[in-house]
Amino acid sequence: MANVSKSETQLKMIQAVCHLMDQGVSVGEISGIAVTEYCSVDKMYVNRYFGDLPDLLMETIQYLLTEEMPSMLSSDVFPVIGTFSVNPHIEKAFKLATYLSGQEAFADRLSQLGKVVSEVYAKQLQDNFGLLPSEALSEAKFGIMFIAGYLSFGGALNLGQKEMQDFFDRRLEGLKKQD
């Protein structure tokens, strides 16, 4: 990667994390060396440009939720009746956040990120179902936890997309009745 700017190299490293995840590498198996080898840059670049690997992973979450997502209000981000799917960028962001959640150094940044995501989702619920702000925020937090649980343990519980879709359809129908 000769003659590449710092910002371009940082982006390549963030994208390398995403590509490694796309190739089936679990977050816990992603190393600084794997990222730098993928990008063909010096192994010290993770520390030089991000501080350490967890900082690179945090920057990757932010990249996925801002640069790669056209809008957090998009109907393909969170489940909508009859179309259950989790955007691949959201899935990666949740996996990274789950991995980092056990590290005290990232508690504040993850909390801020969680607040933003739940407020955006709450706004979507308010707009779609006319919920009061406090109700929408509670529903948003529940939905985010449910999606995180599905992404973390869905396979172990043999939960497929059909079961998830059925659950969200029933949940959203209940919200419509409150309207």
Residue pairs with C-beta under 8 A, 6 or more apart in sequence:
1 9
1 12
1 39
1 40
1 41
4 12
6 49
9 39
9 41
9 45
9 49
10 49
10 50
10 59
11 63
12 39
12 41
13 35
13 36
13 39
13 41
13 45
13 46
13 49
13 50
13 56
14 56
14 59
14 60
14 63
16 34
16 35
16 38
16 39
17 30
17 35
17 56
17 57
17 60
17 96
18 60
18 64
18 92
19 38
20 30
20 34
20 35
20 38
21 27
21 30
21 92
21 95
25 34
27 57
27 95
27 96
27 98
27 99
28 99
30 53
30 57
31 53
32 43
32 46
32 47
32 52
32 53
32 56
33 43
35 46
35 53
35 56
36 42
36 43
36 45
36 46
37 43
39 45
46 52
46 53
46 56
49 56
50 56
50 59
54 100
54 103
54 105
54 106
57 96
57 99
57 100
58 96
58 100
58 106
58 109
58 110
60 92
60 93
60 96
61 93
61 96
61 97
61 100
61 113
62 113
64 89
64 90
64 92
64 93
64 96
65 72
65 89
65 90
65 93
65 113
65 117
68 89
69 77
69 87
69 89
69 90
71 77
72 117
72 120
72 121
73 120
73 123
73 124
74 87
75 83
76 83
76 85
76 87
77 87
77 90
78 121
78 124
78 143
78 147
79 85
79 86
79 143
79 147
79 164
79 165
79 168
79 172
80 172
81 168
81 169
81 172
81 173
82 165
82 169
84 161
84 164
84 165
84 168
85 161
86 147
86 150
86 151
90 147
91 151
94 147
94 148
94 151
94 152
95 151
95 152
97 110
97 113
97 114
97 148
98 148
98 151
98 152
100 106
100 110
101 107
101 110
114 144
117 144
118 137
118 140
118 141
118 144
119 137
119 140
121 140
121 143
121 144
122 133
122 136
122 137
122 139
122 140
123 136
124 140
125 131
125 136
125 139
125 140
125 175
126 132
126 133
126 136
129 136
129 172
129 175
129 176
129 178
129 179
130 178
130 179
131 139
131 175
131 178
135 178
139 175
143 171
146 167
150 159
150 164
154 160
154 164
